[in-house]
């Protein structure tokens, strides 16, 4: 299947389950310049599962070509969501290596909004980190000091699914360059990453928050301590 025919099939599948009356509200909620078709997440995933089910690629370059064709040529926001979902299909698992990072970087930088970035950073970057630990660690540390705010956010939340496998040194080093930022999305990311790890080790998160009491924003602290850390820090 060519990239053009794949785009056509994706558009047809999305239009078949779209509710156009919902599109303006979806666009307003996401503050999106790109219009919506009006497809909510559950029917979108169901429709795309049918389209993507039989896909296969000879190599990573072919897979990335299809993902980026969907992403770059999207006219509706759901088509970009489709590109992100194409990143996660089973047939793409062998390609989740460090050489896929430039593709994800383009999507993060050009997407530049939380609905795109959080899905990519919170899921796809974590897989790359598992598969190419040393190279990805270096790149995430580089991203943590980047001028692009969304790359910084991505470095902070790239271990969200890690639980007990969280590398605390990497998490704290990625937080450090942004710990004093006034940017909402960075403050929120710091709190979110800490709160997520608090499900595994609330005492450690409480310790970190106490040690950085005067440096963390109120938002970051509130988010970090939602999972019981506040009770522990008070002891």
Order of alpha helices (4+ residues) and beta strands (2+ residues): alpha-alpha-alpha-alpha-alpha-alpha-alpha-alpha-alpha-alpha-alpha-alpha-alpha-alpha
